[in-house]
């Protein structure tokens, strides 16, 4: 599986990594959820929570899935981070709009 990088700002909701695992990875591998859970060394219930997008991909889970899928943990962590960040930005929009951005100038600019 290849990677691609998303340019910010992303206006639409990023896909939960559990959906990618459910819709793309497991069908491509041709294995059941039970078999995937066994190979990941986790319970089926834990995997079902991820596949139903009710539970995030933790660092430990990213390591497991990255090893299992052969594409490393970074991809899974970035997908989860994009998903979490999008939700946080939308939840905090009003509060963030009230925070003033401070531009920092270099020390050399102040001497002129």
Helices and strands as residue ranges (DSSP letters): H 17-20, I 21-25, H 26-29, H 33-40, H 44-51, H 59-69, H 73-91, H 93-97, H 107-111
